[in-house]
Amino acid sequence: MSVEITGKEAEGVRWDLVVIGSGTAGADAAVRAAQLGLKVLLIEKNRDRLGGTCVNVGCVPTKKLLYIADHYHELIKYLQ
C-alpha cells in the first residue's frame, strides 16, 4: 500500500525504515522492506520524478535513445 503524506503527517510515527531518495536502490529497498512487513517511509524531494536520475534523465533515457538511433541507422542502410 502506498500513500502520500506531508512532513507534518510523518512526524511522531514510528517507522521501521526510512529511505532517502527514490532512485533505483532506494525504491528497491523501500518496496522489499514493505513486502517483508516493515513500516517504510520513502522521502523524495521531487514527487513528480520518482525513480531518481537513472530512470528519469540518465541511464534509461540514454539507453532508449541509443536503441532508437541504432534502429534508425539500420533502417537507413536497408533503404539505400
Disulfide bonds with the S-S distance in Angstrom:
none
